[in-house]
């Protein structure tokens, strides 16, 4: 039992995995709106209860309610931004929301109303169970338990004790059951954040996962008339940023740019963080012209705080026949070509892209030569 609890406590959080999952399915905006709606509701309830007999009656309670309302509406506005929050911002959101729920419940003059509002802890616990570690869940549970016990004692003073104990049990059961159900959901879909598919800093694919994902596309391309496009991105002037603002600023820049790449590329593209300042994008196009995508990515990176720029190398090749060659060898060749083009862009001053059309990768000739030798 102790071993199971310790293993659960040490589980890594799913924040980056789910961030990538939602981004790949273009569901981040809908998720943000849903969370903003929840937070707005939390803020409007204390405001509406000002005119209820069950709401706050003291001057202090009304002021606390006003602060809760203002805080929740401010957080809702942040969730309605176009950018997904960082892990630190998400953790701060959990802390502030938990305190707001507790305060909103405790200011109610009717403890039954407070216990009803305490169900907000269950929704917050679900968010924590999906995106964060057990430490955050313990924080939410501790505040929920404290709030529910205080309200139950107040209810016992005005009603029968059995009803107070029953209300306490229901509130705590809901608060525990909903996050637990979310954990079961994660296990049901077999999320394994320890399998090194996800870069822990940016939440993007790492090189190995990128090769597998892009290689699968290549393996299915026997009769495909589209073109495979690979983009190698290298950030400019990161050494200068480290010297002026420190390594922490560089890490924040890498995380922000990773998020920018998620939001800028198409949902069926593969995006990876393969080095300190290097990223890879793989996508398919019906025409050889990938300029709109690449230019959109370049401008988005330049506009992302702290506004570093990027040198980019782009290679495109017809997908017909690529399924006959080893995917890893093909990707190695194309990435090498794109990397050389990226270096040309950097030598030209950076913040630009160089394009290469590889109409026939050399690896196809090796495959044909091996096939001929086998026939002989």
Buried (B, 14 or more C-beta within 10 A) or exposed (E): EEEEEEEEEEEEBBBBBBBBBBBBEEBBEEBBEEBBEBBBEBBBBBBEBBEEEBBBEEEEBBEBBBBBBEBBBEBBEBBBEEBBBBBEEBBEBBEBBBBBBBBBBBBBBBBBBBBBBBBBBBBBBBBBBBBBBBEBBEBBBEBBBEBBEBBBEBBBEEEEEEBBEEBBEBBBEBBBEBBBEBBEEBEEEEBEBEEEBBBEEBBBBBBEBBBBBBBEBBBEBEEBEBBBBBBBBBBBBBEEBBEEEEEEBBBBBBBBBBBBBBBBBEEEBBBBBBEBBBBBBBBBBEEBEBEEBBEEBBEBBBEBEBEBBBBBBBBBBBBEBBBBBBBBBBBEBBBEBBBBBBBBBBEEEBBBBBBBEBEEBEBBEBBEEEEEEEEE
